[in-house]
Amino acid sequence: MSGSLAKKLAEHLDSLILGPPTFDDLGDLPNMVVYPLFPSSLSPEPPKIITLSEGLRYGLRLSDTGQVDKAHVDNPLGTTILAGESDLLLGATQLRSMQFSCLIRPNNRTSVPVSCVEEGRPTERQAPFERTDSSPWSLRSYKIEQMAHHGEPIQLKVWKKVNSYLERAGASSKTKSIHAVYQHFATELDNLSCLFPRTSGQTGAVCAVGSNLYAEFFSDPELLEDRYDHFLRSALVEALVHPGNEVVGPERIATFFKEIVKVSINNRVLHSNGLQNGGRTLVFSGSGISASALVDDSRLIHLCAHLKCPGNASSFAGQLGDLHRQRSAWKNNRAPLAAQLEKTCNKRRKLYNDFKTKLAHSPPPQRQNGFSESRDEKGAPKGPSAHLPKPLNTNVHEFFLTLFRSS
C-alpha cells in the first residue's frame, strides 16, 4: 500500500491550488498566515457523507463505554459519517479525542478508538457525548507520531503531553482537560477568527504558525464548511500559546506537499476491531513531518499533516510586501476560477441541503440485536433479523404451559 498511497497523495495534492494568504493586516498576530486550498475543478454532485458534529445534530448517538480508549457509536442515519482525527468529544463524561479519522457506515453500531485528554475526571459509562470541538495541533501531531511509531497513542504519554501544554498555555484545569486552553483564550479566539474567513469552494488550508506548517484537506468543500471553525481554532490556539514575531514564508510552503508524498512511502495502516468497513487510515512520520490520511475506495477523504520548520521562520513585517503582492496576484489571475468554484458550490449546496433535510425527516430503522431490519418486496424480513427465533403459535404455547404445570 505504501507506493499506491504515495501515488494517490501525489495525484490529489498536485490537483490542489494554493490560494491567497490571509493574515492580520494590523500586525497584532504576527506569527500566523493562512493559505486556503482549492480544487482545480469540482464535480456537480456533493458527497453523501456528513461530519461527526453534523451527525450528532441529526440523531447519531455517541456515548462513553467506560473504557478510556473506546467510545460507542450508534448511527441510525442512512448515510456515512466522517469522524475526524481532530475531533474532541465533549459531554457529561471524561473528555476524549479521536485517535484517527474513520468512516461510520449507515445504520451501524460500533466503537471508535479514542484517547483520554482529561486525566482528572472519571469515566461515566453510557453518558452521552453531545458535541465536538478540535484538538490543538500540538496534541494532534503528537498522537499521529505515536501511532506511526507504536500503532496507537500511549495513554500515559498523552496525559503528560496535555499537562505540559496546559502549563505552557497558562491554562488551569482541576481535571486537567485539554479543552481548558480554549476557555483560557476564549476572547482572543473569538476576536481573531474573523481574520481568516473560509472561501466558497475551499477544501482545505495550510496554516503557517511560527516555525510550523499545519495542513488539513477534505475531499469536498461541504465537509470543510462544517469543520472550518474548529480547524481554524486548532491552529489559532497554537499561535496564542507560542507567541512570536516570525512565521514560515510562502517559499517553504511550495515544497510542503512534495515532502508529504515522499514521507508517505513508509506508512502504517491502522486497524480497529470495531471498524471493519471504516475506510483505510494510514499514518506516517519522518523528516519533521507527521501526517494521517483516510482513503476510501481509492479516494482521499481527509488528510492532516504537520511540518516542523526550525530555522525557516522569518520576520512577519519583512514578509508583508510579498504577502500583499500574492493577494493582489490572486485577484488578478484567478478570478475566473474563483467565480466558477462559487457557481458550482452554490448548486451543490442546494443538493447537499436537500440531502440532509431528508436525513432529518427519515424514520429511524427498526433494529433487533443491533441489526437494521430490512424486508423483501413481500414484506418478509431478510438479512440477520430473518434468522431470529419466531414466537410460538398460541395453541402450541398453551400446550407447553399445560405440560409444564402438570409435571
N, C-alpha and C positions, 0 to 999 in steps of 0.2 A: 504493500500500500504506500510505502514511502515515496517511490518515484511517481506514482499516479497522483498522490496528494500534491507534491511539488508542481506537477504539470497543471493540475486543476487550479491551484492557487495562482500560478503564473497567468493562466487564461483569464481568471476573474480580475486579478489586480491590474493586469495590462489594459483591461477594458475600462478601468475607472479613470475619472478625470478629477484632478485636484483643483478645487475651487479657490476663490479669492480669500485672502486672510481676513479674519475678524479679530479685533483687539480693542483695548481701551485707548481711545484717541487722547484722553486726558493724561494718560500715563500713570494712573493710580494703581493699575495692576500690570506692572512691567515685566512679569515673568510668565505670561500666558498668551499664546496666539493659537487660534483655532482655524483649521483649514477644512472646509466641507468637502466631502467626496460625492461625486455624481456618476451615474452610469452613462455610458456613451449612447445608450438607447434604452427605451422601456417598452415592454410588451403592453398591449391594451388591457390585459387581464390582471387584476390584483390577485394576491395569494389567497389560498383557502386555509390560512393559518392566522391565529391571533396570539398575542403575547400572554404571559402568565398573569400580569396585572389586569389585562382585559378579561382573561378567563375568570378571575375572581369576581369581577363585576357582573359577569353573565351567568354565574352559577357554579363554576368549578369550586370544589371543596378541598382545602389543604389543611392538614392537621398534624399535630405532634404525635409521634409514635411512642414517646418515652425514651427513645434512643437518640443520642446526640448526633448520630451520623445518618439518620433517615427521617424523612417526612412522608406522610401518607397523602396520596392524591386520588381524588375521585372526580373524573372528568365525565359528566353526564352529557356534554355537548357533542353535537355532531360534527366537530371539527378538531383539527390538531392544534395543540398548544405548544408554543415555544417557551420553555423555561430557560432563561439566560444565565450564563456563568456569573454575571454581575448581580443577580437578584438577591436582595436581602429579604427574608421572610419575617414579617412583623405581625404580632398578635398577642394574645393573652398567655404567652408562654416564653420560654427561652428563645432569644433571637438566633436565627440560623442564616447561613449563607449557602447558596447553591454551590456545589463543588465544580460542576461543569455544565455546559449547555446541552440540552437534550430536547426531544420531542415527545409529548404525551399524546397518544393517539385518541381518536374519538371513542366515547362510551367505554372508557377504560379505567380500571382501578389498579394502582401500582404504588410503588415507593420510589422516591428520588433521593440521591445521595446529597447530604448537606454537611456542613461543618458548624460547630457551635462558635458564636462570636459574642457570647455574653456569659463569661465563666461563673459569675457570682449569682446566677439565677437558676433555680431548679427547673427541670422539665415538667410540663403539665400534660400528661397523657390524654390524647383526644382533644386538647384545646386547639381552637382554630387559629390558623394564620389568616389574617384578614386583608393585608395589603403588602405591597412590596416597595422597596427602595433600592439603592445601588450601593455596593461596597466601594470604599475608596480604592483608587488604583493601586496603592501600595500593598494592600491586602490581596487584591485580585492577582497581581503579578506574583506575589509570594506563593499563593495557593497553586498557581499554574506551575511554578518552578518545582514545588513539592511533588505535584502529580507527575511531572515529566521525569523526575528522578526516582520516585518511590511508588508511583501508581495511585496514590491518594495522599491528601494532606495529613500530616501528623498532628493530631488534635492538640497535644501539649505545646507544640511549636506555634500553632495558630493562636492559642491563647497568649503566649509570650509575645507574639507579633502585635496582637491587639493592644496589650498592655503598654508596650513601648510606643506604639502610635498615639495612644491617648495621652501619654506623658509628654511626647513631643508637641502635641497639639495644645496642651494645657487644658484638656477637657476632663472633667471629673465625672465619674460614674460609680455609684455604690455597687452596681452589679457588673462593672467592667464591660459595658456594652459598647460595641464599635459605633453604634448609632449616636452616641453622645457627642461625637465630633461634629455631626451635622447640627445638633442642637446648640453646640458651643458657638458655631459660626453662622447661625440661622440668619441674622440680619445681613451680614456680608454676602451670603449666598443669594438671598433674595434681591439685593441691590445690584449684584454683578451679573446675574444670569441673563439679564436683558441685553448685555453687550454682545452676546453670541447667539443670535436667532437662528432657528432652523429655516432652511430654504426649500421651497417646493421641489420635489424630485430627488432630494438628498437621500443617500442611502448609508452614509457614514461620515466619519470625520477623523482627522489627525489632530491631536492636541499637543502642542509644544508647551511644556511646563518646566521652566528652569532648564536643567540638562537632561530632560526625559522627553521621549515621544510616546504618546499613547494613541493607539488606533483602534477604532471599532467600526465594523461593517455589517450590514444586514442585507439579505437578498432582495428586500423590497422596501420602498420608502414608507409604506404603511406601517411596517414593523418598527422602523426607526422613529416614526412620528410618535408612537406611544411611549417609547423608551428614551426619547431625546433628553428630556429634562433630567432624568435620572443619570443618564450617561454624562451629561454636562456637569452635574454635581460631583460625580465620581472623580473628574479631573480638576474641577474648580477648587474642591476642598484641598487638593494637593498643593495648589498654588498658594493657599492660605496657610497651610501647615508648614510649608517650606518657602517662605517669602524670599524675594531677591530682586535684582535689577537686570538679570541676564536671562536669555532664552535661546533655545536652539534655532538657528536660522533656516530659511527655506531650502538652501542648497543641500542640507543634510537630509531633509525630507525626501528629496528626489531619489535617494538611494535606499530608502527605508524598505520599500516593498520588495525590491530585489533581494535584500538581506533576509527578509521573512521567508521568501521562497527557498533560498539556499539552506537556511537552518531547518526548514520543514522536512528535509530529506530524512533526518533522523528523528522520527516521531514515535510516540507511544499511543496505542489505541486504548481508550478507557472502556471498562466493562462494568455493568451493574446488573445483578440478578433480577431486579425489578424492571429493567428497561430492555426487553428483548427486541423491541422494534422502535427504538427511540432515536434513530439516526446513528451515525458514526462520529464520535468525538475523538479528536486527536490533539495531543499536546506536544510541544517541543520547546527546547530551551538550549541556548548556546550563543556565543559571541555577543553577549549583552542583551539578547532577545529572549523573552518568554512569551509564548503565544498559544492560543487554543482555537481550533476550527471545528465546526459542526457541519458535516456533509450528509445529505440525504438524496439518494438516487442520483449521485454524481453532481449534485447541486450544492454550492456553498451557501448555507443558510445564515451562519453567524461566524464572524472572525473577530478576535480581540488580540492585540499584540502590544507589548511594551518594549521599548529600546532604551537602554541606559547609554547616555552620550557624555560621559565625563570629559571635560575639557573642550566640548564643542559648543557651549553656550557663549554668547557674546552680548554686549550691551543692547538692551531694547531700544534705547534712544538712538543708538547708532544705526539700527535697522529700520527706523521709521520711514525714511525716504524710500527704501526698496519696497516696504510693505504697502505704502500708498501707491507706488507705481504698479505693483501687481494687481491691486484692487482696480485701478483705472484700466489696465490692460484687459482684465476680465470683462468689464463693462463694454469695452470697445470691440473685443474679438469673439466673445462667447454669448452675446445677446441672443442670436438665433437658437442656440442650444438651450439656453435657459427658458426661452419662450416655448419651445417645443416640449420640454420636460413638464413645464407648468400646465400646458394644454392637455397632455396625456394624463398627468396626475389628477386633474380635475375630473376627467371622465372615469378614471379608475376609482376615485374617491366615492363617487355615487354608487358604483357597483359594490365596492367594499362595504359601504354603509348599509346597502340593501342586504348584503350577505349577513352582516352582524345583526340586523333587525330580525331576520328570520331565525337566527340563533336564539335571540332573546324570547321569541314567541313560540318556539317549537316545544311540544310537550316532552317531559323527561321520559327516557326509555324505561320500560318495566325491566326489573332486574331480579334474578334469582341466583343466589350463591355467587354474586359478583359478576354474573354474565348479563349482557343485554339480551332480552328475549326477542328473537325475530321469528316471523311466521311466513309460510309459503302463501301462494295465491289462494288457497282454500282456507287460510286462517289457522292451519295447524302449526304448532311450534316446530322450529328447526334450529339447528345448532346445539350447543351444550344443554340448553333447557329441555330439548326434546327427549333427553335420556334421563331426566329426573323422575323419581317414583311418582306414580299417579295415585290419587285417593281411591280407596276400596269402594266397590258398589255397595249401596245402602244395605241390601239383603245379606250380602256376604259379611259386611261389617257387623250386623246384628247376630249372625250365626256364630261368629268368633267370640262376641261378647258373651252370648249364652253359654258357649262351650267353656270359656274361662271361669265363669261364675259357678258352674256346676262341678268344676274339678277341685 
